[in-house]
Amino acid sequence: MADEAKAKGNAAFSAGRFEEAARHFSDAIGLAPGNHVLYSNRSAALASLHRYSEALADAEKTVELKPDWAKGYSRLGAAHLGLGDAASAVAAYEKGLAIEPNNEGLKAGLEDAKKAAAAPPRRGPTGPDAIGQMFQGPELWSKIAADPTTRAYLEQPDFMQMLREVQRNPSNLNMYLSDPRMMQVLSLMLNIKIQRPEASEPSQSTPPPPQQQQTPPPEAKRREVEPEPEPEPMDLTDEEKERKEKKAAAQKEKEAGNAAYKKKDFETAIQHYSKALELDDEDISYLTNRAAVYIEMGKYDECIKDCDKAVERGRELRADFKMISRALTRKGTALVKLAKSSKDFDIAIETFQKALTEHRNPDTLKKLNEAEKAKKELEQQEYYDPKLADEEREKGNEFFKQQKYPEAIKHYTEALRRNPKDPRVYSNRAACYTKLGAMPEGLKDAEKCLELDPTFTKGYTRKGAIQFFMKEYDKAMETYQAGLKLDANNQELLDGVRRCVEQINKANRGEISQDELQERQNKAMQDPEIQNILTDPIMRQVLIDLQENPRASQDHLKNPGVMQKIQKLVSAGIVQMR
């Protein structure tokens, strides 16, 4: 049960439902309070909810239970860092690395903690830092989109690439200030007018009326005749120029690759993406795009290699988590394509789960669900063996004859795992459950038996008997009668009908105890069909007439539908006919 709760928690965490995950992990801890992994998982869920104090308590418990487990110190460091205690976070990560020196998660956490510990007190940025920081905040995109003079830039790929370069490294801003679009955005972010070469005078939204336009003064004429010289573009080093040119060339190669991909010219697309990678290795989209082409070409191993490179390089560059998720999702897709057995799906499922921890994308979640479903179906196919199923059924039959019903159930269950489509096994297991008094389980098996084979008369016998033992005589009667439509001379079914009639008549004559009558009525009142009959306005009037005006009620009894409902109430013990 603890493992089941843990699995539910893991699934909820992968789907981004952290509150639900924390609840499931708490349930698991209640069942297995000595399991260090459960505290670790709950710590991660609580940290994702920014409940760092609680996450810290769970992380400390994890380390207490398993002091030689490196991951516990990772949880401890994350909780300390979330609480702003960078020094304690550094100490925690270092302890974890002492246990597992090559753990990449601990290394990354330690680096973040050290940066936080070394960071000076926060002050308002000044000078170049302030300008660079303007390109880091989320308001950048909203301002550009809101301003009519810059809105169109968002649709220009080369400009978007420039912005990403500046966001990645604010010092790159100087490389692009010669571009009038970048100057316009800088003017927007600084909220000042920066004179540009192509517009030496500020533009007016509404031109002055023609009659107000007068002969410009001599000073203005001089400005028109002798315009101010355009400012020189900012000097770039040869290295910076070369880098800028390569990035622009790489983007062109990527666009050419995209066009070839849309035309399904995959070999050409591969060539363009590969050329883009040679020109610029700081953009992992070239790798993920090439991986997508490899999937279309059926070169799944090549796809996986590119995705692994993209994840590794993306971590080094601190790339957008959505790009990391995309690479992992494509790797998972390739792994699914390569899967030949149910076990092969395990690594694909794990990869999709990792992708979801980077970014909860609906497409990735759908692929995860499909992989889990495919794994389950393949497991059933791999285990399917009708011959072994028959052997297990025969073993179950032997134990049933010896009245060893739990042992018989065990073999019938194994037979169903080997062949889940055999109605006989469900019928036999239903008989075992009946002998053990487990009526709900027996009824479920009997219904499954009839679902698989509605012509299997033994299934009606099983189901009717269980309903009879549950004192649902009206339902048992219906089940036996349904079986008799298939085999009118079946003695077991005929005996079942007779027993049901005896019990129903016995109740009508008042020959049952008050306690038994009350029990039947209570059970009947839980039946939705009985509830619908009793809440039907027409049937309520019929019941009133039966009590107060017997003559008028005779007309109601001529209606077959009304008579059937009354008979059901009589069978359930709700109404007595004298």
Buried (B, 14 or more C-beta within 10 A) or exposed (E): EBEEBBEBBBBBBBBBBBEBBBBBBBBBBEBBEEBBBBBBBBBBBBBBEEBBEBBBBBBBBBBEBBEEBBBBBBBBBBBBBBBEBBEBBBBBBBBBBEBBEEBEBBBBBBEBBBEBBEEEEEEEEEEEEEBBEBBEEEEBEEBBEEBEEBEEBEEEEBBEBBBBBBBBEBEBBBBBBBBEBBBBBBBBBEEEEEEEEEEEEEEEEEEEEEEEEEEEEEEEEEBEEEEEEEEEEEEBEEEBEEBBEBBBBBBBBBBBBBEBBEEEBBEBBBBBBBBBBEBBBBBBBBBBBBBBBBBEBEBBEBBBBBBBBBBBBBEEBEBBEEBBBBBBBBBBBBBBEBBEEBEBBBBBBBBBBBBBBBBBBEEBBEBBBEBBEBBEEBBEEEBBEEEBBBBBBEBBBEBBEEEBBEBBBBBBBBBBBBBBEBBBBBBBBBBBBBBBEBBEBBBBBBBBBBEBBEEBBBBBBBBBBBBBBBBBBBBBBBBBBBBBEEBEEBEBBBEBBEBBEEBBEEBBEEEBEEEBBEBBBEBBEEBEEBEEBBEBEEBEEBBEBBEEEEEEBEEBEEEEEBEEBBBBBBBBBBBEEE
